Amino acid sequence: MKKKDIKILLVDDEPDILEIVSYNLSSEGYQVFTAKNGVEGVAKAKKKHPHLIILDVMMPEMDGIEACEIIRKTPGLENTVITFLTARGEDYSQVAGFDAGADDYITKPIKPKVLVSKVKALLRRLKNDESETEDIVKVGDIVINREEYKIVKNGKEIILPRKEFELLSLLTSKPSKVFKREVILDKVWGNEVVVGGRTIDVHIRKLREKIGDHHFKTVKGVGYKFVL
């Protein structure tokens, strides 16, 4: 996919942020759309179907957390990459963001070149996913379609946000194998993406709720494994 075909939606209530970030991303050759609040952001996301959405957390009318939750439930937007851009760096905000289905969390202020670098890293992962051939794997009563990002358990389809899907896909690639936390971060989030320390725990908790608690075992001080 060429840069000119990649669509990025920037949602922030600060005019300066919209102007600076959109200018730098447009200069890289991306299609950039902007919105000044969550309501407008959701509407544009549904209309434009962007590959990447950069969301501020604190906004009028509808905050970024609520907007992210709505976008994740919108058909056709389940696998859109969502990154929060916010001045709030508290841990609870990060957990709330990942709980809502975010893929990354970037704290303001951030230098434009650094932001562009992070955007490239996320889009590179997206392009790598798109270039993969169809890969359907059956693990116990779970069928994982890596190409369509689809999970079917006991004949029932389960919709997972992008990172939850990638984490499940990784753990089920070798059932009973213990994946170290640093390996999970590297494989699922990549070395160039900075995430909070509780990111993995939040995603595992959500998978336990949706797939079954008994499938995910914590190996204290090491990491996690998937068991049948």
N, C-alpha and C positions, 0 to 999 in steps of 0.2 A: 504494500500500500504506500502510495506517494504522500509526501507531507501535505500537498494541496488538497488531498482527499480526506485528511484527518480533521474531524470537527471537535472543537473544544468549547465547552460552555463555562464561563466564569460568572459566579454569582456572589456579589458583595455589595453592601450598602455604602461603601466609601468610594466616591467618584475617583479619587486619586489612585486607589488600588486598581479599579477597573481600567483606568487609562494606562497606567504603567505596565500592568501585567498583560493586558490585551495587546499593547504596542509591541512588547518583547516577544510574545508568542506569534503574533502576526508577522513580525520580522523574520521569524524562523520558517515561515511559509505555511503555517497552519490556518485553517478556517476558525475564526474566533467569534463567538457570540457572547453577549453579556446580558445580565439581569441584575436588578438592584435590590431584590428581596426574594424570599423563598417562594412566594406564590408565583411571581413572574418566572422564577427559575424552573419550577416544576412545569409550568406551561410551555416554556421554550424547550425543555428537555423532551417533552412528549412530541413536540412539533419537529425538532431538529434531529433527534436521536444521535446525540454526540458520542464520540468514542471515550472522551474524558470530561468529567465535570469537576470543577474546582469550586468548593462551597465554603463560604464563611459560616461560622456557627451562630454568632450573635447578629441577628437581622430583624427589622420590623416586619409585622404582619405574619410571617412564618419563619422560624429559625431554621438553621441548616440541618439540625438533627431530624426535625419533622419532615423537612423537604427530602432528605435522604431516604427516610423510611417509605415515603410515598413513591419516590422514583424506583426504589428496589421492588416495589409491588406492581409496577407498571409493565405490562407485557412488552417485550422488546428492549427493555432497559435493565433487565436483571443482571447482565454481565458488563454494563458500562462501568468503567473505572471511575471511582469517586474519591477525591482527595479533599480533606478539610484544610482550609487556610484561615487561621484565626489567631488573635492575640492571646487567647486563653490557653495557657499551657498546663493547667491543672490536670492531674491524673484522672479525676472523675469525668472531665470533659472528653478525654481520650477514650475512656471506656464506653461512655455514652455514644461516641461517634462510631466506634467499631461495632457496638451493639446494634446500631442502626444499619450497618452494612457497609461502612466506609472501608476503603482499601489502604489509605494512608492518612497521615496527620502532619501538617506542616505549620509551624508556629511563626507568626509575624513578629517583628519585621524580618524579611528575608531578601537577600540581594537578588535582583532579576536573573542574573546568570545562574545562580544556584537553583532558583525555581525552574528555570528552563532545563537545567540538567536533570532535575528530578522528574519533570514531565517527560523528558526523553526516555528515562529509565522505565517509567510506567508504560509508555507507549511501545517501547521495545518488547516488553513482556507481552503486551497485547498482540503485537504482530507475530511474535513467536508462537503464541497460542493459535492464531489464525492459520499459520502455515503448517500446523500438524495435520497428519492424516487421521482418518476416523479411527478411534480407539475405544472399543467397548469392552469393559471388564466386568465379570460377575464374581462377587465375593460374598459367599453365603447367600442370603436372600436379598442382597443389594446388587443392582445393575448400575454401573457407572459409564455414562457416555461422555467421554472427555471432549469430543468434538462439539457436541450440542450443549455441554454443561448441564446435563440432565441426570437426575438420580431417580431410580425406581426401586422401591422397597416393598416386597410382598405385593407387587402389582400396582402400587400406588406411587404416583409421581410426587417427588418432594422438591420444592424450589429452594435452592441455596444461593446466598450471595456469593460473589466471585471468590473471595478468599476462603470462605468456609468450604466451598467446593474444592479448591486447590489443596487445602489442608487435608480434607477427607481423601482426595485422590492420592496424595502422598502417603498417608498412613496405611491405606488399603493396598498400596502397591506391594507391600511386603508385610502381610499380617503377622503379628506376634513380634516383629522386629521393633526394638526400642529406638525411636528417633530422638536424638539429642535436640535440646531447645535451639542451639545455635545452627544446627542443620536445618531445622524447620524454618527458622527465620530466613536463612539463606535461600532455601528452595522455594518457599512460598512468597516471601516479600523481597528477596534480593538484597545484595550487599549495599546497593545505593539508596535504598529506601529506609529512612529512620522511623522506627515505630516505638511505642511505649513498651515498658517491660512486661506489662500484663496482657499484651495483645494476644499471645497464644492462648492464655488461660481463658480469656473472654470467648474466643472462637471455639475452643474445645467445649466450653459450657453450652454454647448454642448448638453444637453438633450433638451433644448428649441429649438435649431436649428434643431434637428433631429425628435423630437416627436411633437413639437408644443408649442409655447410660452405661449398660453392661459392655458395650463395644469399645469403650475408651478407658484405658488404664493409665494412671499416673505413676511414673517411676520417680519417686521423690529425689530431687537434686539432679536428675538426668534429663527426663523428657516424657514423651508419651508413646503409647503403642495401641494398635487396633487389634482386637481379638474377636474371633467368631463366636 
